[in-house]
Amino acid sequence: MSKSVRALRPSRLATIFVVSGSYLFLCASFILHADEKASEALFIVNIGKKCGYIDQIGAVAIQPKYDDCRDFLESLASVERYSKWGFSDKEGRIIIEPKFDESRWSFSEGLAAVSLGKFWGYIDKKGDFIIPPKFDYAQGFSEGRAVVLVGEKHGIIDKTGILLVPPFDASGWEFSEGLLPTEQEGKWGFVDLEGNFVIPPRYHRANDFSEGLAAVEFDDDKNQWGYIDRTGTVAIRARYGNAGEFADGLAAVSMDFRYGYINKTGELIIEPNYETAYAFSDGLALVEKNHKYGFLDRSGNFVVKPKYDLAFSFSRGLASVSYGKFRTSGAPHKSNVTYEGAWGYIDTRGIEVWEPASSSASIAGMPEDK
């Protein structure tokens, strides 16, 4: 993993860092479904070699007893015990016994992607396969569609598991506002829910639609980023080195290798003073300044000053923050960058509800899981 991160909306895919010899899993973002209230959200914590969950005020809701954990979606979370994955409810009860080889997130639209052996399929909340394992990888459902890998190509399926169109060379990982960025013969465009191109593939790269606009990199001699609307009409002309997705009416863009924020008319609202910048979430935006991470409000004022070595955007009222170091190992041409650090959570006031602590920390009186 490189520390240089594009200013894009975090996807449902997660990032894994090596922490004190064990793997610490942290999602770049969370997806909050309509049936889940933010006040009832639970958050992953690692204590020693086990993981569990806390609530919004930092109280332990599910004691660390799992080998690995994923976030709750649709009131269930995928958890690992003894090298197999199953699903837990918010009371810490196993609802679907661990029997799958891998699960990278929980349920979306009533189905969860899991693997048996080398293939991925989809199960219902009883743990039964609705779409049998037959894909090389499978993403969660959004807007009635899911993106899967067929070999090295990206396909689109419905809830019957049928490929709607022949696979594309590449694509985004989920539909947004009814459209999916896809690559065909080296060019990017957008397809609708049936897999038909509604914006022809003519861009060098493309991001998801958000708030009616999508950032695209124009395929010309400058390779600059701008924004198009759903008809493919240019809404904000290409003049940026990089461009993220809109949230709360603002988007992160880079100018002269520094990030700031623009509104939907392309007006600069927050000056480009940051090494990296991410989409607003819960009213705050994660930015990097002088190699430290903090959080801005929409006026460009720091609500949480840059002091963390790594952090993720806010979701459901909390943000993951860390003190630590990046380390490089291996030969220069095959170097491996890992992050070693202590993780915690802050609320939108910057108060640490779960203080970043060593991954070998323990809670007094907590029984050791056997």
N, C-alpha and C positions, 0 to 999 in steps of 0.2 A: 504494500500500500504506500502510495506517495503522499506526502504531506500537502502537496499542491493539489487543491481540489477545485473543480469548476463550480461556479456560482449557480448551481441548478437546484431545482426542488429535489430534496432527497427522495429516492424511490423506495419502493417497499423492500428492495433488496437490502441486506444488512452488511455491516462491516465487522470483521473478526480481527481482534488484536491479540497478540500473545502477551499475557500478563503473568509474571512470576512463574513461568513454566507451564501455566495452564491457559486454556482458551477462555477469553471473556467475550461474550456475545452482546453487542449493542446495536439496536436498530437505528438507522439514520432518521427514521420518522415513524410515526404511528398513524394508523387509520382508525378513526373513531366512528363506529357505526351508530345509526340512529337509535338502536336499542340499548346503547351503553352511555350512561351519563358520565361526564368528566369527573364528577365528585366521587364516582364509584370505581375510577380507574385504578389499576394496580401496576407497579413498576418493578422491573427486575433488579435484584441486588445479588452480588456474589460475596459469600463469606467463606473463607477457606477455599475448599474445592467444591463447594455446593452452592446452588443458587435457589433463591426464593423470591418473595414479592413483598413490597411495602405499599402503603396507601399514600395519599397526597400529603399527609402531614408527617410522613416518615415512620409510622408505626408498622411493625412487622405484621403482615396479613397472612402470609403463608411462609412458615419457617423454611430456611434453606435445607432442602433434602433431595434436590434433583442434581443430576450431573450437568445438565445444560437446560436453559429455559428460553422460550420465545414469548413475545408479547401477547396479551389477551386481545382477541378479536371475537366478536359475537359471543362474549362471555366464556370462551374457552381459550386455553393456551397450550401449545405443544411443548412437552417436556421430555427430557431424556433420562432414562434409568437403565443402567447395565447395558449401554450401547444400543438401546432400542428406544423408539419414540412413541409416545402416546399423548393423551390430552387430559388436562386437569381443569376443574371448574374453579371458581373464585373462593371456594371453601377449602381448597387444597385436596379435593377428592379426585381420584383418577376416574374419569368417565369413559375413556377409551384406553384399554390396556396397551402398554408399550409393546409394539410388535412390528413397527415399521423401521426401515433402515435410515431414513432421513425425513425431516420435516423442517422447513425454514420459516414458517409462520403458521398462524392458525387459520380459522375458517373465514371465508368471505363468500357472501351470497349462498350460504348453506353448505358449501363444499370446501374441503381442504386438500391441498396437493401434498402427497407423500410418495416415498419411493419404497419399492421392494426390489432388492437386488440392484440392478443398474437402471431400471426403468421407473418412471413416475406416472402416477394416476391420481384419481380424486375419490375421496371417501365422503360419506355423509356423517351426521352426528351420532350415528350408531356404530361407526367404524367400518361400515360395509363399503366396498368399492362400487361407486356409481359409474365411474369411467375407469376401466382396468388399466394397470400399468403398461404403457406402450410407448411413452415419450422419453426422450433423452433428458429432458428437464421440463418442469411445469411451474408456471406462475399462478398466483391466485386469481380468482374471477373478479372482474369489474365490468359493470354495464352489460352483464350477461355473456361476456366473452373472456377468454383466457389466452395468454400467449404461451406457446410450448416450443420446445426445440425438437426438430426432426433432423437428426444428424447435427449439422452445424447451422441449419436454417431455422428461421422463426415462422411458426405457423399460428393461425388463429382458429380456435375451436369454440363451439357453443357447448351447452350443458349436456349434449348427447355425446360429446367427445369427437365429433366429426370435424375434419378440417374443412373450413368454409371455402378456401381458395388454395392454390398451390403455395407452398411456403416461400417467404421472402428471404433475401440475403441476410437481412437484419431488421430489427424493429425496436421500438420502445417495449416496456414490459407490461404496460396496462393502458387501456383506453382512458382518455380524458376528454370530457365534453363531446363524447361520441366519435372521437377521432384518434388514430394511432399513427405516430411517425414510423415510416417504413423505408427500407433501402432496397432499391432494385438497380442492378448494374451500376453501382457506385454512386447513385444519386438518391436523395431523400425527398419523400413527399408524404402525403397523409391519406389513409384509407378510412372508410366508414365502417360501421359495425358488420357489414356484409363482406368486407375485404376489398371493396372497390375504391380505386383512386378517385378522390374528390379534389385533391390538390396534386397535380402531377409531380413525379420525382424530378426535381430540377435544382435541388439545393445540395450543398456540400455536407451539411449536417442539419438536424432539426431536433427541437425539444418538444415536450408536450404542450398542448393548449392549456391555458389557464386564464380565467377571466376574459375569455373571448379572443385572446391573442397567443401566438406561438413565436418563440425566438427561433430564427433560422440563420444559418451561415450561408451567405450567397456565394455561389460558385463562379467567382470572377478572379481577376488578378489581385484583388485586395483581400479576399476571403474574410470580410467583416460580417458582423452579426447585426441583424435588425429584427423587426417584428412584422408578421402578417396576420390578417384576420381570417375568418373561416372560409372566405371566398378565395383566398390566396393573394388578395390585394395588399400591397405594402402599407402598413399602418404607421410604422416608425422606421425611417430610412436606415440603411446599414452604415454604421459608423463606429461600432464597438468591437473590441478585441474578444469579448465574450459577453454572453447575455443569459440571464436566468429567467425564471417564470414569475409572473405577476401574482402577488398576494397582498391583500389590503390596499390595492391600487398602486403598488410600487413593485419595481423589479430591480434586481442587482445587475449592474453592467460594469464592464471594465473599460477604462480609458487610460492609455499610456501605462498599462500594467498595474493600475490601481482601481479599486472597486468603489462605486457609489450607487445611488438609487435614482431611478427616473420614474415619472408618472406615465400615464397612457398616451399623453401627447408628445412624449420624448423630452419633457422638461426635466432638467436636473434638479432633484429635490434635496438629496444628501450628497455632499461633495465626495469625490473619489479619494478617500484618505486611507483605504484599507487594503491589506494584502489579499484577503479573500472575503467574500460576503455571500450570505444565503438568504433565502426567501423569508419574509415575515411570517411568524406563526405565534399565535396567542398575543399578538400585538407587539412582538419584539423580533429583532433580526440578529442572528449570530454573525459576528464579524471578527476578523483577525487584524490586530494592530500591534506592530512591533513584536511579532511572533507570539502574541498572547491572545486569547479569545475572551470576548465580552459580548454584551447585548445592547442594541440600540432601540430607542423608541422611534416613532414615525417622524419625529422632529429632528432626528439625528443626534439626540442626547443619549449618553450612556446611562442606562438603568443599572447595568452590571458592568463595572469597569473591567477592562481586559487584564485578567490575572491567571486564567486557566491555560494549561498547556494543550488541551484538547477539549472540545465540547460538541454537543449535538443540539439542534434546534429545539425550541419548546414544543411540547405536545401535551395536551390535557393538563396544563398548568405547571408542569415540571420540565426541566432540561437536565440531561446528563452532562456532568462536568468532571474534569480530571486534572490532577497534577501528575506529571511524569516526564518521560523522555523518549524520543525516537532513537532507535539504535540500528546501525547498519552492520550486517555481517556478510561474509562470503567475498568472493573475488569481485573486483570493480565492475566487470561486465556481467556478473550474475549476482549482484548484491541483493540482499533480502532486508527490507526495512520493516521493523516491528516496533510496536509501541508498548512500553512498560509503564504502568501508572496506577494510581489509586483513583477510584471512581466514586462519585456521589451524585446527589441531585440538589438543584436549587429551585425555588419558586420564582414567580415573576417579579418579586421584590428583591431578588438576589440572596434571600435567606437560604442557607444550606439546611434543608430538611433531612438530608442524609449526608453527613459529612464525608468527603472523600477520605477513605481509609484504606490501609493496606489490604490486598486481596487475601491475606492470611489472618485478617481480623476476625474476631468472634463476638457474639452477643452473650453477655453474662447470663448464665442460667439456661442457655439453649442446649438441649440434649444433642449429643452427637448422633448423626444419622448412621444407621447400620445397614 
